[in-house]
């Protein structure tokens, strides 16, 4: 079955950096786009970064220039390098893939990122 397992979250001071990873299995990873989403306290889940099968990336305006998404098709992993972190980046971060004709959403369990001094 489809599995997405996020890791790399934690507590970091403002201005710091974290690298999140998502290990995927159960589907043809290299033939699917992958997204990183986050859910901040009291907010709806939002798209943070997205990478296509060809490596094209796009980002939410709030993270452009600070976050970088990348993928390793040999290892079935997607990473999110987060630099210059701000308190407003505090959230649970999720990996996502949409599969099938109806683009059904699959999610990992999420990883908590807390930016605080």
KENULO-363407 format. One record per atom (N, C-alpha, C): residue number from 1; atom name; y negated, z, x. Coordinates in nm, 4 decimals. Each point is the difference from the previous one (the first is absolute). Layout:
<pts>
+-----+----+----------+----------+----------+
!   i ! at !        y !        z !        x !
+-----+----+----------+----------+----------+
! NUM ! CA !        Y !        Z !        X !
...
+-----+----+----------+----------+----------+
</pts>
This chain:
<pts>
+-----+----+----------+----------+----------+
!   i ! at !        y !        z !        x !
+-----+----+----------+----------+----------+
!   1 !  N !   0.1181 !   0.0000 !   0.0831 !
!   1 ! CA !  -0.1181 !   0.0000 !  -0.0831 !
!   1 !  C !  -0.1250 !   0.0000 !   0.0880 !
!   2 !  N !  -0.1118 !  -0.0329 !  -0.0637 !
!   2 ! CA !  -0.1263 !  -0.0053 !   0.0726 !
!   2 !  C !  -0.0410 !   0.1408 !   0.0427 !
!   3 !  N !  -0.0331 !   0.0130 !   0.1271 !
!   3 ! CA !  -0.0496 !   0.1281 !   0.0510 !
!   3 !  C !  -0.1210 !  -0.0239 !   0.0884 !
!   4 !  N !  -0.1000 !   0.0822 !  -0.0210 !
!   4 ! CA !  -0.1192 !   0.0017 !   0.0837 !
!   4 !  C !  -0.0218 !   0.1449 !   0.0429 !
!   5 !  N !  -0.0055 !   0.0233 !   0.1285 !
!   5 ! CA !  -0.0123 !   0.1363 !   0.0510 !
!   5 !  C !  -0.1216 !   0.0077 !   0.0911 !
!   6 !  N !  -0.1000 !   0.0738 !  -0.0459 !
!   6 ! CA !  -0.1230 !   0.0159 !   0.0777 !
!   6 !  C !   0.0108 !   0.1196 !   0.0933 !
!   7 !  N !  -0.0716 !  -0.0072 !   0.1097 !
!   7 ! CA !  -0.0062 !   0.1110 !   0.0945 !
!   7 !  C !  -0.1318 !  -0.0087 !   0.0764 !
!   8 !  N !  -0.0333 !   0.1087 !   0.0692 !
!   8 ! CA !  -0.1165 !  -0.0013 !   0.0868 !
!   8 !  C !  -0.1218 !   0.0737 !  -0.0511 !
!   9 !  N !   0.0060 !   0.0499 !  -0.1218 !
!   9 ! CA !  -0.1138 !   0.0726 !  -0.0527 !
!   9 !  C !  -0.0172 !   0.1347 !   0.0681 !
!  10 !  N !  -0.1110 !   0.0671 !  -0.0345 !
!  10 ! CA !  -0.0257 !   0.1304 !   0.0578 !
!  10 !  C !  -0.1443 !   0.0415 !  -0.0162 !
!  11 !  N !  -0.0358 !   0.1050 !   0.0709 !
!  11 ! CA !  -0.1362 !   0.0534 !  -0.0021 !
!  11 !  C !  -0.0730 !  -0.0484 !   0.1250 !
!  12 !  N !  -0.1185 !  -0.0554 !  -0.0192 !
!  12 ! CA !  -0.0788 !  -0.0515 !   0.1117 !
!  12 !  C !  -0.1462 !   0.0326 !  -0.0241 !
!  13 !  N !  -0.0740 !   0.0175 !   0.1075 !
!  13 ! CA !  -0.1425 !   0.0284 !  -0.0128 !
!  13 !  C !  -0.0778 !  -0.1278 !  -0.0288 !
!  14 !  N !  -0.1159 !   0.0121 !  -0.0613 !
!  14 ! CA !  -0.0847 !  -0.1183 !  -0.0197 !
!  14 !  C !  -0.0260 !  -0.0711 !   0.1323 !
!  15 !  N !   0.0072 !  -0.1313 !  -0.0057 !
!  15 ! CA !  -0.0139 !  -0.0806 !   0.1203 !
!  15 !  C !   0.1303 !  -0.0260 !   0.0720 !
!  16 !  N !   0.1050 !   0.0664 !  -0.0415 !
!  16 ! CA !   0.1296 !  -0.0161 !   0.0653 !
!  16 !  C !   0.0755 !  -0.1214 !  -0.0500 !
!  17 !  N !   0.1249 !  -0.0104 !   0.0458 !
!  17 ! CA !   0.0819 !  -0.1156 !  -0.0327 !
!  17 !  C !   0.1422 !   0.0425 !  -0.0357 !
!  18 !  N !   0.0629 !  -0.0808 !  -0.0832 !
!  18 ! CA !   0.1407 !   0.0153 !  -0.0342 !
!  18 !  C !   0.0613 !  -0.1381 !  -0.0137 !
!  19 !  N !   0.1294 !  -0.0062 !   0.0234 !
!  19 ! CA !   0.0734 !  -0.1253 !  -0.0210 !
!  19 !  C !   0.1132 !   0.0269 !  -0.0972 !
!  20 !  N !  -0.0062 !  -0.0654 !  -0.1138 !
!  20 ! CA !   0.1052 !   0.0117 !  -0.1008 !
!  20 !  C !   0.1010 !  -0.1133 !   0.0182 !
!  21 !  N !   0.1248 !   0.0300 !  -0.0311 !
!  21 ! CA !   0.1053 !  -0.1006 !   0.0037 !
!  21 !  C !   0.0753 !  -0.0019 !  -0.1315 !
!  22 !  N !   0.0485 !  -0.1163 !  -0.0350 !
!  22 ! CA !   0.0820 !  -0.0175 !  -0.1194 !
!  22 !  C !   0.1248 !  -0.0761 !   0.0409 !
!  23 !  N !   0.1148 !   0.0637 !  -0.0157 !
!  23 ! CA !   0.1278 !  -0.0633 !   0.0299 !
!  23 !  C !   0.0602 !  -0.0517 !  -0.1298 !
!  24 !  N !   0.0299 !  -0.1292 !  -0.0027 !
!  24 ! CA !   0.0469 !  -0.0645 !  -0.1221 !
!  24 !  C !   0.1447 !  -0.0443 !   0.0121 !
!  25 !  N !   0.0707 !   0.0033 !  -0.1126 !
!  25 ! CA !   0.1372 !  -0.0486 !  -0.0039 !
!  25 !  C !   0.0348 !  -0.0402 !  -0.1418 !
!  26 !  N !   0.1074 !  -0.0784 !  -0.0138 !
!  26 ! CA !   0.0480 !  -0.0362 !  -0.1322 !
!  26 !  C !  -0.0589 !  -0.1265 !  -0.0590 !
!  27 !  N !  -0.0815 !  -0.0692 !   0.0773 !
!  27 ! CA !  -0.0559 !  -0.1276 !  -0.0456 !
!  27 !  C !  -0.0349 !  -0.0838 !   0.1225 !
!  28 !  N !  -0.0349 !  -0.1258 !  -0.0256 !
!  28 ! CA !  -0.0319 !  -0.0910 !   0.1109 !
!  28 !  C !  -0.1423 !   0.0268 !   0.0479 !
!  29 !  N !  -0.0110 !   0.0899 !   0.0925 !
!  29 ! CA !  -0.1304 !   0.0489 !   0.0445 !
!  29 !  C !  -0.0916 !  -0.1126 !   0.0461 !
!  30 !  N !   0.0501 !  -0.0883 !   0.0837 !
!  30 ! CA !  -0.0867 !  -0.1014 !   0.0604 !
!  30 !  C !  -0.0487 !  -0.1038 !  -0.1004 !
!  31 !  N !   0.0553 !   0.0015 !  -0.1206 !
!  31 ! CA !  -0.0399 !  -0.0955 !  -0.1025 !
!  31 !  C !  -0.0868 !   0.0624 !  -0.1085 !
!  32 !  N !  -0.0527 !   0.1175 !   0.0279 !
!  32 ! CA !  -0.0818 !   0.0682 !  -0.0999 !
!  32 !  C !  -0.1271 !   0.0596 !   0.0585 !
!  33 !  N !  -0.1073 !  -0.0092 !  -0.0791 !
!  33 ! CA !  -0.1238 !   0.0676 !   0.0359 !
!  33 !  C !   0.0177 !   0.1507 !  -0.0170 !
!  34 !  N !  -0.0723 !   0.0774 !   0.0779 !
!  34 ! CA !   0.0084 !   0.1460 !  -0.0058 !
!  34 !  C !  -0.1406 !   0.0580 !  -0.0096 !
!  35 !  N !  -0.0135 !   0.1067 !  -0.0764 !
!  35 ! CA !  -0.1298 !   0.0647 !  -0.0129 !
!  35 !  C !   0.0073 !   0.1485 !   0.0300 !
!  36 !  N !  -0.1121 !   0.0528 !   0.0466 !
!  36 ! CA !  -0.0196 !   0.1453 !   0.0107 !
!  36 !  C !  -0.1021 !   0.0394 !  -0.1072 !
!  37 !  N !   0.0351 !   0.0995 !  -0.0785 !
!  37 ! CA !  -0.0874 !   0.0552 !  -0.1022 !
!  37 !  C !  -0.0241 !   0.1474 !   0.0327 !
!  38 !  N !  -0.0999 !   0.0547 !  -0.0661 !
!  38 ! CA !  -0.0216 !   0.1440 !   0.0113 !
!  38 !  C !  -0.0465 !   0.0559 !  -0.1341 !
!  39 !  N !   0.0282 !   0.1271 !  -0.0175 !
!  39 ! CA !  -0.0471 !   0.0705 !  -0.1190 !
!  39 !  C !  -0.0723 !   0.1254 !   0.0455 !
!  40 !  N !  -0.1304 !  -0.0032 !  -0.0173 !
!  40 ! CA !  -0.0819 !   0.1149 !   0.0361 !
!  40 !  C !   0.0029 !   0.1006 !  -0.1137 !
!  41 !  N !  -0.0275 !   0.1267 !   0.0289 !
!  41 ! CA !   0.0031 !   0.1031 !  -0.1046 !
!  41 !  C !  -0.0904 !  -0.0368 !  -0.1174 !
!  42 !  N !   0.0564 !   0.0012 !  -0.1182 !
!  42 ! CA !  -0.0768 !  -0.0286 !  -0.1201 !
!  42 !  C !  -0.0342 !  -0.1455 !  -0.0221 !
!  43 !  N !   0.0554 !  -0.0878 !   0.0835 !
!  43 ! CA !  -0.0314 !  -0.1426 !  -0.0106 !
!  43 !  C !   0.1258 !  -0.0807 !  -0.0297 !
!  44 !  N !  -0.0210 !  -0.1236 !  -0.0420 !
!  44 ! CA !   0.1128 !  -0.0899 !  -0.0210 !
!  44 !  C !   0.0455 !  -0.0577 !   0.1339 !
!  45 !  N !   0.1236 !  -0.0451 !   0.0011 !
!  45 ! CA !   0.0535 !  -0.0636 !   0.1207 !
!  45 !  C !  -0.0763 !  -0.1292 !   0.0263 !
!  46 !  N !  -0.0320 !  -0.0243 !   0.1267 !
!  46 ! CA !  -0.0789 !  -0.1169 !   0.0353 !
!  46 !  C !   0.0602 !  -0.0711 !   0.1205 !
!  47 !  N !  -0.0203 !  -0.1313 !   0.0032 !
!  47 ! CA !   0.0477 !  -0.0792 !   0.1133 !
!  47 !  C !  -0.0903 !   0.0245 !   0.1205 !
!  48 !  N !   0.0619 !   0.0287 !   0.1135 !
!  48 ! CA !  -0.0736 !   0.0233 !   0.1237 !
!  48 !  C !   0.0070 !  -0.1223 !   0.0906 !
!  49 !  N !   0.1212 !  -0.0531 !   0.0170 !
!  49 ! CA !   0.0197 !  -0.1136 !   0.0903 !
!  49 !  C !   0.1227 !  -0.0774 !  -0.0442 !
!  50 !  N !   0.0009 !  -0.1276 !   0.0330 !
!  50 ! CA !   0.1070 !  -0.0889 !  -0.0452 !
!  50 !  C !   0.0276 !  -0.1013 !   0.1095 !
!  51 !  N !   0.1286 !  -0.0331 !   0.0175 !
!  51 ! CA !   0.0340 !  -0.1009 !   0.1002 !
!  51 !  C !   0.0994 !  -0.0974 !  -0.0607 !
!  52 !  N !  -0.0242 !  -0.1283 !   0.0170 !
!  52 ! CA !   0.0873 !  -0.1021 !  -0.0565 !
!  52 !  C !   0.1167 !  -0.0291 !   0.0936 !
!  53 !  N !   0.0928 !  -0.0840 !  -0.0476 !
!  53 ! CA !   0.1140 !  -0.0354 !   0.0841 !
!  53 !  C !  -0.0464 !  -0.0773 !   0.1229 !
!  54 !  N !  -0.1139 !  -0.0640 !  -0.0099 !
!  54 ! CA !  -0.0524 !  -0.0755 !   0.1132 !
!  54 !  C !  -0.0892 !   0.0813 !   0.0915 !
!  55 !  N !  -0.0212 !   0.1282 !  -0.0368 !
!  55 ! CA !  -0.0813 !   0.0865 !   0.0853 !
!  55 !  C !  -0.1472 !   0.0055 !  -0.0376 !
!  56 !  N !  -0.0374 !  -0.0658 !  -0.1089 !
!  56 ! CA !  -0.1392 !   0.0092 !  -0.0450 !
!  56 !  C !  -0.0244 !   0.1387 !  -0.0583 !
!  57 !  N !  -0.1127 !   0.0590 !   0.0370 !
!  57 ! CA !  -0.0297 !   0.1364 !  -0.0425 !
!  57 !  C !  -0.1264 !   0.0049 !  -0.0843 !
!  58 !  N !  -0.0060 !   0.0984 !  -0.0865 !
!  58 ! CA !  -0.1262 !   0.0305 !  -0.0661 !
!  58 !  C !  -0.0075 !   0.1500 !  -0.0249 !
!  59 !  N !  -0.1228 !   0.0473 !  -0.0138 !
!  59 ! CA !  -0.0267 !   0.1429 !  -0.0025 !
!  59 !  C !  -0.0993 !   0.0359 !  -0.1086 !
!  60 !  N !   0.0112 !   0.1226 !  -0.0487 !
!  60 ! CA !  -0.1035 !   0.0535 !  -0.0872 !
!  60 !  C !  -0.1291 !   0.0130 !   0.0812 !
!  61 !  N !  -0.1112 !  -0.0195 !  -0.0657 !
!  61 ! CA !  -0.1286 !   0.0077 !   0.0696 !
!  61 !  C !  -0.0187 !   0.1341 !   0.0701 !
!  62 !  N !   0.0530 !   0.1046 !  -0.0595 !
!  62 ! CA !  -0.0207 !   0.1350 !   0.0529 !
!  62 !  C !   0.0704 !   0.0237 !   0.1334 !
!  63 !  N !   0.0964 !  -0.0858 !   0.0363 !
!  63 ! CA !   0.0748 !   0.0220 !   0.1242 !
!  63 !  C !  -0.0153 !  -0.1150 !   0.0988 !
!  64 !  N !  -0.0697 !  -0.1049 !  -0.0377 !
!  64 ! CA !  -0.0171 !  -0.1140 !   0.0909 !
!  64 !  C !  -0.0632 !   0.0446 !   0.1304 !
!  65 !  N !   0.0576 !  -0.0499 !   0.1087 !
!  65 ! CA !  -0.0508 !   0.0348 !   0.1325 !
!  65 !  C !   0.0555 !   0.1293 !   0.0549 !
!  66 !  N !   0.0706 !   0.0770 !  -0.0836 !
!  66 ! CA !   0.0576 !   0.1267 !   0.0450 !
!  66 !  C !   0.1528 !  -0.0004 !  -0.0048 !
!  67 !  N !   0.0560 !  -0.0684 !  -0.0980 !
!  67 ! CA !   0.1451 !  -0.0043 !  -0.0197 !
!  67 !  C !   0.0530 !  -0.1377 !   0.0383 !
!  68 !  N !   0.1223 !  -0.0009 !   0.0533 !
!  68 ! CA !   0.0666 !  -0.1252 !   0.0341 !
!  68 !  C !   0.1442 !   0.0055 !  -0.0475 !
!  69 !  N !   0.0380 !  -0.0986 !  -0.0790 !
!  69 ! CA !   0.1387 !  -0.0099 !  -0.0464 !
!  69 !  C !   0.0724 !  -0.1028 !   0.0850 !
!  70 !  N !   0.1263 !   0.0270 !   0.0284 !
!  70 ! CA !   0.0804 !  -0.0937 !   0.0780 !
!  70 !  C !   0.1448 !   0.0103 !  -0.0456 !
!  71 !  N !   0.0787 !  -0.1010 !   0.0338 !
!  71 ! CA !   0.1408 !   0.0024 !  -0.0383 !
!  71 !  C !   0.0866 !  -0.0455 !   0.1165 !
!  72 !  N !   0.1217 !   0.0522 !   0.0008 !
!  72 ! CA !   0.1004 !  -0.0387 !   0.0991 !
!  72 !  C !   0.1227 !  -0.0442 !  -0.0782 !
!  73 !  N !   0.0165 !  -0.1295 !  -0.0153 !
!  73 ! CA !   0.1102 !  -0.0516 !  -0.0807 !
!  73 !  C !   0.1362 !   0.0256 !   0.0652 !
!  74 !  N !   0.0036 !   0.0163 !   0.1307 !
!  74 ! CA !   0.1269 !   0.0289 !   0.0673 !
!  74 !  C !   0.0489 !   0.1414 !  -0.0321 !
!  75 !  N !  -0.0954 !   0.0896 !  -0.0259 !
!  75 ! CA !   0.0352 !   0.1394 !  -0.0272 !
!  75 !  C !  -0.0166 !   0.0380 !  -0.1466 !
!  76 !  N !  -0.0439 !  -0.0951 !  -0.0818 !
!  76 ! CA !  -0.0245 !   0.0272 !  -0.1427 !
!  76 !  C !  -0.0961 !   0.1173 !  -0.0195 !
!  77 !  N !  -0.1067 !  -0.0021 !   0.0739 !
!  77 ! CA !  -0.0987 !   0.1075 !  -0.0119 !
!  77 !  C !  -0.1410 !  -0.0559 !  -0.0166 !
!  78 !  N !  -0.0816 !   0.0765 !  -0.0679 !
!  78 ! CA !  -0.1422 !  -0.0283 !  -0.0124 !
!  78 !  C !  -0.0754 !   0.1248 !   0.0443 !
!  79 !  N !  -0.1041 !  -0.0205 !   0.0781 !
!  79 ! CA !  -0.0778 !   0.1122 !   0.0504 !
!  79 !  C !  -0.1439 !  -0.0078 !  -0.0496 !
!  80 !  N !  -0.0625 !   0.1148 !  -0.0054 !
!  80 ! CA !  -0.1419 !   0.0077 !  -0.0339 !
!  80 !  C !  -0.0665 !   0.0892 !   0.1045 !
!  81 !  N !  -0.0753 !  -0.0623 !   0.0882 !
!  81 ! CA !  -0.0759 !   0.0746 !   0.1006 !
!  81 !  C !  -0.1338 !   0.0384 !  -0.0617 !
!  82 !  N !  -0.0269 !   0.1286 !  -0.0033 !
!  82 ! CA !  -0.1208 !   0.0506 !  -0.0630 !
!  82 !  C !  -0.0857 !   0.0687 !   0.1053 !
!  83 !  N !  -0.1169 !  -0.0551 !   0.0244 !
!  83 ! CA !  -0.0929 !   0.0556 !   0.0980 !
!  83 !  C !  -0.1266 !   0.0490 !  -0.0694 !
!  84 !  N !  -0.0760 !   0.0782 !   0.0719 !
!  84 ! CA !  -0.1282 !   0.0512 !  -0.0517 !
!  84 !  C !   0.0168 !   0.0589 !  -0.1395 !
!  85 !  N !   0.0987 !   0.0838 !  -0.0142 !
!  85 ! CA !   0.0317 !   0.0542 !  -0.1321 !
!  85 !  C !  -0.1114 !   0.0889 !  -0.0526 !
!  86 !  N !  -0.0159 !  -0.0055 !  -0.1310 !
!  86 ! CA !  -0.1029 !   0.0752 !  -0.0705 !
!  86 !  C !   0.0661 !   0.0932 !  -0.1002 !
!  87 !  N !  -0.0673 !   0.1067 !  -0.0398 !
!  87 ! CA !   0.0579 !   0.0889 !  -0.1016 !
!  87 !  C !   0.0389 !  -0.0733 !  -0.1280 !
!  88 !  N !  -0.0742 !  -0.1031 !  -0.0346 !
!  88 ! CA !   0.0314 !  -0.0753 !  -0.1214 !
!  88 !  C !   0.1240 !  -0.0879 !   0.0129 !
!  89 !  N !   0.0579 !  -0.0062 !   0.1192 !
!  89 ! CA !   0.1282 !  -0.0695 !   0.0172 !
!  89 !  C !   0.1180 !   0.0900 !  -0.0354 !
!  90 !  N !  -0.0287 !   0.1271 !  -0.0271 !
!  90 ! CA !   0.1060 !   0.0922 !  -0.0391 !
!  90 !  C !   0.0691 !  -0.0498 !  -0.1264 !
!  91 !  N !   0.1310 !  -0.0165 !   0.0084 !
!  91 ! CA !   0.0753 !  -0.0570 !  -0.1117 !
!  91 !  C !   0.1483 !   0.0016 !   0.0341 !
!  92 !  N !   0.0801 !  -0.0295 !  -0.1007 !
!  92 ! CA !   0.1399 !  -0.0339 !   0.0236 !
!  92 !  C !   0.0063 !  -0.1523 !   0.0146 !
!  93 !  N !   0.0603 !  -0.0449 !   0.1079 !
!  93 ! CA !   0.0079 !  -0.1425 !   0.0304 !
!  93 !  C !   0.1406 !  -0.0511 !  -0.0308 !
!  94 !  N !   0.0034 !  -0.1147 !  -0.0693 !
!  94 ! CA !   0.1262 !  -0.0572 !  -0.0463 !
!  94 !  C !   0.0157 !  -0.1432 !   0.0508 !
!  95 !  N !   0.1228 !  -0.0344 !   0.0287 !
!  95 ! CA !   0.0381 !  -0.1364 !   0.0316 !
!  95 !  C !   0.0471 !  -0.0672 !  -0.1298 !
!  96 !  N !  -0.0289 !  -0.1283 !  -0.0143 !
!  96 ! CA !   0.0336 !  -0.0700 !  -0.1249 !
!  96 !  C !   0.0499 !  -0.1411 !   0.0266 !
!  97 !  N !   0.0982 !  -0.0398 !  -0.0805 !
!  97 ! CA !   0.0424 !  -0.1398 !  -0.0019 !
!  97 !  C !   0.0206 !  -0.0400 !  -0.1456 !
!  98 !  N !  -0.0331 !  -0.1221 !  -0.0298 !
!  98 ! CA !   0.0170 !  -0.0528 !  -0.1352 !
!  98 !  C !   0.1087 !  -0.1068 !   0.0047 !
!  99 !  N !   0.1042 !   0.0191 !  -0.0786 !
!  99 ! CA !   0.1161 !  -0.0871 !   0.0095 !
!  99 !  C !   0.0345 !  -0.0633 !  -0.1348 !
! 100 !  N !   0.0594 !  -0.1178 !   0.0103 !
! 100 ! CA !   0.0506 !  -0.0651 !  -0.1200 !
! 100 !  C !  -0.1040 !  -0.0822 !  -0.0723 !
! 101 !  N !   0.0469 !  -0.0698 !  -0.1017 !
! 101 ! CA !  -0.0882 !  -0.0885 !  -0.0764 !
! 101 !  C !  -0.1124 !   0.0777 !  -0.0689 !
! 102 !  N !   0.0257 !   0.1266 !  -0.0329 !
! 102 ! CA !  -0.1004 !   0.0811 !  -0.0670 !
! 102 !  C !  -0.0766 !   0.0911 !   0.0959 !
! 103 !  N !   0.0213 !  -0.0217 !   0.1283 !
! 103 ! CA !  -0.0697 !   0.0780 !   0.1019 !
! 103 !  C !   0.0101 !   0.1499 !  -0.0286 !
! 104 !  N !   0.1224 !   0.0447 !  -0.0162 !
! 104 ! CA !   0.0216 !   0.1432 !  -0.0240 !
! 104 !  C !  -0.0438 !   0.0773 !   0.1231 !
! 105 !  N !  -0.0681 !   0.1119 !  -0.0222 !
! 105 ! CA !  -0.0477 !   0.0846 !   0.1084 !
! 105 !  C !   0.1087 !   0.0951 !   0.0488 !
! 106 !  N !   0.0119 !   0.0064 !   0.1322 !
! 106 ! CA !   0.0838 !   0.1005 !   0.0636 !
! 106 !  C !  -0.0882 !   0.0819 !   0.0939 !
! 107 !  N !   0.0221 !   0.1309 !  -0.0028 !
! 107 ! CA !  -0.0819 !   0.0930 !   0.0765 !
! 107 !  C !   0.0852 !   0.0899 !   0.0864 !
! 108 !  N !  -0.0579 !   0.0424 !   0.1098 !
! 108 ! CA !   0.0611 !   0.1062 !   0.0763 !
! 108 !  C !  -0.0383 !   0.1349 !  -0.0585 !
! 109 !  N !   0.0404 !   0.1074 !   0.0695 !
! 109 ! CA !  -0.0279 !   0.1347 !  -0.0494 !
! 109 !  C !  -0.1407 !   0.0450 !   0.0362 !
! 110 !  N !  -0.0640 !  -0.0729 !   0.0908 !
! 110 ! CA !  -0.1357 !   0.0324 !   0.0406 !
! 110 !  C !  -0.0041 !   0.0949 !   0.1194 !
! 111 !  N !  -0.1118 !  -0.0053 !   0.0705 !
! 111 ! CA !  -0.0230 !   0.0905 !   0.1116 !
! 111 !  C !  -0.1432 !   0.0521 !  -0.0094 !
! 112 !  N !  -0.0153 !   0.1307 !   0.0140 !
! 112 ! CA !  -0.1305 !   0.0633 !  -0.0175 !
! 112 !  C !  -0.0845 !  -0.0133 !   0.1261 !
! 113 !  N !  -0.1222 !  -0.0445 !  -0.0189 !
! 113 ! CA !  -0.0990 !  -0.0041 !   0.1074 !
! 113 !  C !  -0.1156 !   0.0903 !  -0.0398 !
! 114 !  N !  -0.0306 !   0.0957 !   0.0840 !
! 114 ! CA !  -0.1111 !   0.0916 !  -0.0266 !
! 114 !  C !  -0.0975 !  -0.0059 !   0.1164 !
! 115 !  N !  -0.1243 !  -0.0322 !  -0.0322 !
! 115 ! CA !  -0.1046 !  -0.0089 !   0.1023 !
! 115 !  C !  -0.0971 !   0.1157 !  -0.0231 !
! 116 !  N !   0.0026 !   0.0947 !   0.0900 !
! 116 ! CA !  -0.0794 !   0.1205 !  -0.0200 !
! 116 !  C !  -0.0229 !   0.0695 !   0.1338 !
! 117 !  N !  -0.1152 !   0.0629 !   0.0098 !
! 117 ! CA !  -0.0286 !   0.0782 !   0.1203 !
! 117 !  C !   0.0408 !   0.1464 !  -0.0216 !
+-----+----+----------+----------+----------+
</pts>
